[in-house]
């Protein structure tokens, strides 16, 4: 599969997510397997998934891979998919246990 953007665009997306959306990153990892995370950094993005590194409350770290619902084709599709993943995470975290 052809990558949806070049390295410069990939780095810009990661930089933006980590600089401007730390809380969103945290919600995404908590809803996708790292429930005890206290912080999260998006470390990779490609056509099929986003990858985050979650820092856990016990000091450990866990990699969280979240697949997109459809393959990314460009930066706009990356934005759409990240917003979708974040919205789903918020909804999941708001549900009573």
KABELUR-V698908 format. One record per backbone hydrogen bond with DSSP energy under -1.0 kcal/mol. CO is the residue of the C=O (numbers start at 1). NH is the residue of the N-H. E is the energy in kcal/mol with one decimal. If there is no record, write none. Layout:
CO & NH & E
CO & NH & E
This chain:
6 & 10 & -2.4
7 & 11 & -2.8
8 & 12 & -2.0
9 & 13 & -2.3
10 & 14 & -2.3
11 & 15 & -2.7
12 & 16 & -2.5
13 & 17 & -2.7
14 & 18 & -2.4
15 & 19 & -2.4
16 & 20 & -2.7
17 & 21 & -1.4
21 & 25 & -2.6
22 & 26 & -2.1
23 & 27 & -2.2
24 & 28 & -2.4
25 & 29 & -2.2
26 & 30 & -2.4
27 & 31 & -2.1
29 & 34 & -2.6
34 & 37 & -2.0
36 & 57 & -1.7
39 & 55 & -2.8
41 & 53 & -3.0
44 & 51 & -2.7
47 & 72 & -2.4
48 & 68 & -2.2
49 & 46 & -2.2
50 & 66 & -2.8
51 & 43 & -2.7
51 & 44 & -1.6
52 & 64 & -2.9
53 & 41 & -2.0
54 & 62 & -2.2
55 & 38 & -3.4
55 & 39 & -1.2
56 & 59 & -2.0
60 & 56 & -3.0
62 & 54 & -3.3
64 & 52 & -2.8
66 & 50 & -2.5
74 & 78 & -1.6
75 & 79 & -2.2
76 & 80 & -2.4
77 & 81 & -2.5
78 & 82 & -2.6
79 & 83 & -2.5
80 & 84 & -2.1
81 & 85 & -2.7
82 & 86 & -2.6
83 & 87 & -2.7
84 & 88 & -2.3
85 & 89 & -2.1
86 & 90 & -2.7
87 & 91 & -2.3
88 & 92 & -2.4
89 & 93 & -2.7
90 & 94 & -1.5
